[in-house]
Amino acid sequence: MITSIVLIKTSTDSIPEVAEQIAALEGVSEVYSVTGAHNLIAMVRVARHDDLADVIPGRISKVPGVVSTETHIAFRTYSQHDLEAAFAIGLEG
């Protein structure tokens, strides 16, 4: 599974509508409205790198109201759950 974080700038008067349209796209698992330089962050999870082209420039960028996107591809996932499991190895007695 390939995960990418897509930072999205939108027209500010249509953030909720744009977020809902993006969230409905295949390959998009979550969309967050955020503060800062971008209005939305979308989590995209696909099976192959080629699928990123279908989802991000092929669908997300074409949603009316999307001004620009910036994509970051995740190399490795770290979560509190994963860290707790890693440190618990060998502690069972």
JONORZI-V988903 format. One record per backbone hydrogen bond with DSSP energy under -0.5 kcal/mol. CO is the residue of the C=O (numbers start at 1). NH is the residue of the N-H. If there is no record, write none. Layout:
# JONORZI-V988903
CO | NH
CO | NH
This chain:
# JONORZI-V988903
1 | 3
2 | 46
3 | 74
4 | 6
4 | 44
5 | 7
5 | 72
6 | 42
7 | 70
8 | 39
8 | 40
9 | 67
9 | 68
11 | 14
12 | 15
14 | 18
15 | 19
16 | 20
17 | 21
18 | 22
19 | 23
20 | 24
22 | 25
25 | 28
27 | 29
27 | 45
30 | 43
32 | 41
39 | 34
40 | 8
41 | 32
42 | 6
42 | 44
43 | 29
43 | 30
44 | 4
46 | 2
48 | 51
48 | 52
49 | 52
49 | 53
50 | 53
50 | 54
51 | 55
52 | 56
53 | 58
55 | 59
55 | 60
56 | 61
59 | 62
60 | 63
63 | 66
65 | 11
65 | 67
68 | 9
70 | 7
72 | 5
79 | 83
80 | 84
81 | 85
82 | 86
83 | 87
84 | 88
85 | 89
86 | 89
88 | 91
